[in-house]
Structures are given as C-alpha cells and as structure tokens.
Amino acid sequence: MLLFGARRAAAQRAREHFAYVGSASPEGQGISLWRVNTGDGAMTLAGVFAAENASALALDGAQRVLYAVAETAPDGSVAAFAVDRASGVLTPINSVSSRGASPCFVSVHPSGRFVLVANRGSGSIAVLPVRENGALAEASDVQDDAGPPGPARAADSPPGQSAPSDHAGPHMRMVAADPLARFILASDAGRDRILRYRLDPASGKLAPAAEPVVAEPGSAPARFAFHPGGRTLYSLQEQDGRVVVYDYDPDTAAMRAIQSVSALAPDFAGSFLGSALAVSEDGRFVYAALRRHDAIVTFLVGEQGRLTRIGETWTQGDDPRGLAFAPGGAMMFACNARSDAVTAFRVNRLQGALDFVGRYAPVASPGCMVFLS
C-alpha cells in the first residue's frame, strides 16, 4: 500500500508544471504563477509578480528568462525576469523601451540573442538584443509599416459583423522568426499585410526579404503559426474570421496562399474577432479562438496542410485572448479576459475535440499563458 501511494504521488508530481499568466491592467495584478496539474487541469496559485499591463509573455529557449511587455501608451516597454525553475519565482532583471506604443506581442529569436516585439499602437516592430544574463539592451532596430490603412471591414465578413478591427493606421500584432530562424515575419492588421525580413545576427538590423504578402482588404491578419513541418503557415484574420493556409518556402520566405477557410459555421451571423491560434504538437489539428463569439474552433489538418473545420467549443468564459497547450499536449487552457478566468480542456488526441473539465482559475484580465516544461 505504501509503495502504491508513493507511485501515485510520483505520478502526480510528474503531471505538475509551472505556468505564468500575463494580465492586463488595471484589473490584472501583473504576472501570476500557477502550479498546473496537466492530468486534470487543476490550477493552484503559487505567486504574483508585479508587472504593468503584461498582456504578452515569452520564455527563452532554455526557459531561464521570461520576457513581458508593458502594453502602455504612448510608450511601451519590455521587461526581463530571471526564472527559478525549481520554484517558478521571478526576479526582475531590467526593462527597456519597446520603441513604440502599446506593445502586444513578444517573442524570442531561436538564437536566444534577440527579443522581438510588436507595437500595436504605433505600428512598428523592434529588435532588442539580449545580454549574457538575459538582460535586454536598447533596440538595435525599429521598423514601421507606414502607409494607407485597409478598409474598416472585409468584404467577405459574415452578416452582422459589427466589431471592426482598427484600421486607422498600421497596427503590428505579431512578430516572430520562422522555424529555421532564417526570416522574421510580422503581421500588420491595420494595413492587411504580412511583412518578411532578414535579421543580421551581427548588427541586429532588419532588412526586407521580399515584398509584403497582401491579405484580403479589411481582413486584419493578426496571428500566425507554423505547422511542425515548417513548410505551412497558418494566418488567422481578426475581422473576417478566416484562416489562410500558405505554402511556405523556408529558403526564400516565399508564401503562396493555397486555402482560405472560415472559422465560423456556414449559417453564422453576428460579431466576433479572431484572437489566437495554436497548432497541436503532432500537427494534426489547428485551433483558433474567437472573441465575442467565445469559442475555440477545431480544424483537421489534411494534405499540404489544408484545413477542414470539424467543430467548435465554448470557452466557458468571455473574450478569449490566448490559448496554451500544456506540455505533452493533452490539455489546453483558454485565457478569458472579460470573465477573469482561465479555463481547462482535455484534448482528444485522435479526434481533436476539446472537453471542458470543469476547472476555472480566477485570474483578472488574463491575456496569455506560458508553461515551464
């Protein structure tokens, strides 16, 4: 009996992982640390760390440093925190300007030498060099996408869509390297374009690698994700709720649209905003979150990465801003900003379906969630 109990306790510990949830101000407390059971979805609060409007987080490859934006205007910033992997405790290292207004996305270059930040408010991206201790240096480059914005609504939006994306000017929504770290991609939802750059590893400067990829006018490409094979890119468009499938050439960053599929049911009418995108570790399923509609849509991946919509799941909350797979991919968590809760779902690895496990974690204005593996 004692041996059985010890084995059960060991199995329980093996299923536990630390996760960080970033929250928006003023309701949010900053960055909260949670001990998450990836077997049943239970979340136990383990700490809270001060951070202003930390709506986006990213861990470096070694998971020794956490980077968090401060989505503030007219000037935003990015902060670096040292991670104690044994306890999950964060220790502030430093903070630097994001060189723009309202930064909403941060990623770490696979080399670990640079942090990339997208400034939604000012329509720019910045490259922040990383020092040996994980501290950030002042930006080595800033690029904007000045020019005329797209229309307020996409022509292919469904009837009743009254939640237009902000097309008053350029609005960078995401910036990240491709899987081989050869190119940097950035989504401008205000001008309906995806930009492609080369990053000089010596200077930290960006140079255009090709002409921007032009999306449907008014569609607002916001988030993208790569298939594990690295040759297919999925782009979630905020305003028309479509996922565009691109054939991606890792040698040239050439992108060829091969499919555009709606995340909405054929008879849907009403308002929504596409907000988050996630690809399963095995590459069999793609998941898209829709704000206002408060749903996670499941797509089956077929030949050439093409998608078939197979269903949707209510997030059990309001305004899903982020999706996160737990290590191993058996659980998914949704950050519901307006209902102040993170909700947990068991992932059917064979069929892609999501089953709510009845777990709510109280988090004020959660925007994103990242796990320590």
N, C-alpha and C positions, 0 to 999 in steps of 0.2 A: 504493500500500500504506500509506504514511504517512497519507494522507487517510482511508482506511478505518479505520485504527487510531484516529485522532483522533475520528472519528464514533462509533466503538464506545465509546470512553472517555466521550464526552459523553453518550451514551445511558445508560451505566452510572451516571453521576453523576445524571442526571435521575430514575433509579429509586431513588435512595437518599434516605432520610428518617431523621431522628432520632425516637426513641421513648423514652418513660420508662415503666419498670415499677416499680410500687409493691409492696413486700414486707412481709409480716407478721413481727413479732418473735416469739421471739428468733432464729429461724433466718435470717430475712431481713436484708440489710445496709442496708435503707432504700430509697432510690430509685436505680435503676440506669439509666444512659443507654446506648442502643444505636443503632448505625448499621444501618439495616434496608434490605436490597435488596428492593423491592416487586415485582421481577420474578421472583425465585426463592426468596424467603423467608429468605435468609441473614441472620443477625444477628451483629454484631461489637460486643463490649463496648467502650464509649468512656469510661466513667466511673462512679463510685459516689459518692452523696452521702448523708451521714448524715441519717436521719430515723427516728423511733421508730414502729414498727408502722404504716407508711404503706400501709394497706390500700386507700385510695381516693385518687384524684388527679383534678384538673380543671384545664384551661387556660382563661385568659380569652379573650375573642373575638379579641383581637389577638395572642394567643399570646406575650405578653411576660412573663406571670406564671403560675407553676404553684402550685396550692394542694394541700396534702396533709394528710390527717387523721393524728392520732396516736390509734389506736384503743385507748385505755387506760382503765382504771377505777381509782378511782371518778370521776376527772376526765379528760376528753379535751381535745384541742386541735386547732387548725388552723394550719398554717404556710404562709407565703407565700415563694416563691423567685423572684428575677428570672431570666429566661431570656435567655441569649445565643443568639440564633437562628443565628449563624454556626457556633458550636462546640457548642451544646447545653448548655453549662456552666450550672449553677445556683448562684446566690448567695443565701444566706438574707437575707430582709428582716425578718420578725418572726413571732411566733407568739402566738395568743390562745386563751383558753379556748373550747371548743365549748359550754360551759354544759350539759354532760351527760356521761354515762358511755358509753364505747365508741362513739365516732362511727364510722360505717361507710360513709357516702356524703357526697360534697361536690359541689356544682355552682355555676356562676357565672351569676347573673342576666344575661339578654341585654343589659341596660343597662350592664353592667360595674360597677355601683355597689354591688352586694351579692354576698356569697357565702352560700350556703345549706348547712346541714349537718344531717344526720340522726343522732341519737344513739340507737343501737340499745339500749344497756343501760338508759338511763333513760326511753326512750320519748318523747323530745322532739325538736323541731327548733329551730334558731336562725338568726337573720339577722345576718350580720356585715358592717357597712359597709366599703367599700373606699376607701382614700385615694388621692390622685393618683399616688403612686409604686407602687401595688399593695399597700401595707401594709394589714393588717386592723385595724379598730377593734374595741373590745369590742362584744358583741352589743347590737343595738338592740331585739331582741325575742326571746323564747323562748316556745314554745307546747308544751304537752304534751297527751296524749290519755288522761288518767286515766279509769279505769272498769274494769268487769269484763272479763277476757280471754275469748278464744274457747276452744273445746274443743281438746284436745291433737291430735286428728286430725280430718280432714274425712271426712264420711260417704261421699263419692264417691272416696276414695283406693283404689288398686288393692289386691288381696290381697297380703299380705306386707310392706306398708309399715310398717317399724318405725323410721323415722327422723323422729319428730315434730318439727315446728317448736316453738320456745319460745313457749308461750302462758301463761307465768307472769304476764305483765302486758303493758302496751303496749310495742311494740318497733318504733320507726321504722326503716325500712330504706332509704328513698329520699325525696328531696325535690328538686324541680326546677320551673322555670317551664314553662308551655305554649309552643308555638312563637311566638305573638304577644306573649308576656310580659304577658298580661293577668291571669293567675291563677297561683298556686303550688299544686302538688299534692304530697301526701305519703302514702306507703304505711305503714300500721301493720300489720305482720304479726302482732302479738300480739293485736290486737283485730279483725282481719279487716276492715279499713276503708281506704278511700282518702279523705283529707281535702282540702278545697279552700279556698283562702284568696285574698284580695286583699292586695297589698302596697302600702302607702302610700309613694310614692317620696320624699316629703319627710321623713317620720319614720322610715322603715324598720320600721314596725309592720305586723303581720299582723292581718287580721280575717276571720272565717269568711265565705265567699262563698255557701255552700249547705250543706245537711246532708251529712254524710259518706256516701259510697257504700258500701253494705254488701255484702261478698263472702260466698261460701259459708262457713258457720261452720267454723273449723278449717283453712281453705284457705291462710291466710298469704300475702296479696298482698305481694310483695317488690320486684319491679322492674316499671317500665312504660316504654313507648317510644311515640312518636307516629309515625304514617305521615307521609311528607313532605307530604301534602296538608293536614295539621293538623286533620282532622275525624275521624280514627280513632285511638283509643288502645288499645294492647295491654298487658295486665297479666298478668305471669307469677306464678302462685301456687306458692309453695315446697312446700307439703305435699301437695297433690293433683296437682301437675304439669300443671295446665291453664292455657291461655292464654285469657283472657276478652277478647273484642273489644267495645269500647264505641264507639258513635256519640257524638262529642264536639262540643259547640256552643262555638265559640271566643268567642262573645259573652256567654255566661252560665256557662260551665263545666259545663252540664248533661251528664250521662253516662247513656247508655241501653245496657244490655248487649244485644247482638244475637247473640252466639255464645259458646259455651264449648267449646273443643276440647282434647283431651288431647294432650300432647307424647309420650305413651307408645304403643307398639304395642298393638293390641287384646288380645293374649294375654299382655301383660307382667305379671309378678308379682315383687315384691321391693321393696327400699328405694331411695330416690332423694331428692333435694332440688332443686327448681328454683332456679337461681342467677344466670343472666344472660340478657339479652335484647338483640337487635340487629336493626335494620331496614336492608336494603340501600338505597343512595343513590337508586336508581330506584324504590323502593317495591314491587318485585315479589316480594320474599321477606322472611320473618321467620325469625330463628334464635333458638333457646332452648337454653341449656346446662343439663345435669342433673348435679349432683354425685352421687357414689356409683355412678350408672349410667354416668358418664364419657362422656357423649355430647352431641353438638350435633344438635339436631333442626331440620329444614328444613321450612318451611311456604310454600306458594304463596299469594300474595295474590290474591283474586278480587274480585267486585263488592262494593261497600260495605265493602271492607277485610276481608271474611270470609276465613278461612284453611282450607287443605286441607293436611293433613300428608302430605309426599311422601317422607320418609325420614330416616335418622339416620346420623351419622358418629362413630366412636370418636375421642376427643380424643387418642389415643396417650399418655395420661397419666392421672393420678388427681386427682380433686377440682377440676374446672374452676370457677374463681371469676369469671373475667372473659373477655369476648370483645371483640375490637377489629378493625375493618376498617382496612386500610392506606389511605392517600389514593388515590383512584381506585377503590377497592372491589374490586380484582382479587385481593387476598389477605386472609385472615382469620387471626387469631392467638388461641390459647386459652391462658389462664394456669392451669396445673395446679398447685395449691398443694401437694398432698401428694407429688407426684412431682418437685417442684422443677424444672419445665421449662416454657418457653413453646414451643408447637408451631405450625407454619405450614401453612396450607391454601390451595390455589388455588381460587378461586371460579368456578364455571361461571356466567357472567352470563346465559345463556339458560335453563338448567335449574335453577339454584340449588344444584347438587351441590357438595360440598366434597371436594377431593382432597389428601390428605396429601403434602407434597413432600419428606418425609424430613428435615426440619430440626428440630432441638431446640436451644433456647438454655438453658444452665444458669442458672436463677435460683432462689434459695432462697425458698420460700413466695410465689410471685407471686400477686397478687390482682387487679391491674388494669394496663391498658396504654393510654397515650395518645400520639398522634402529633403531631409538628410537620408542618404541611402546607407 
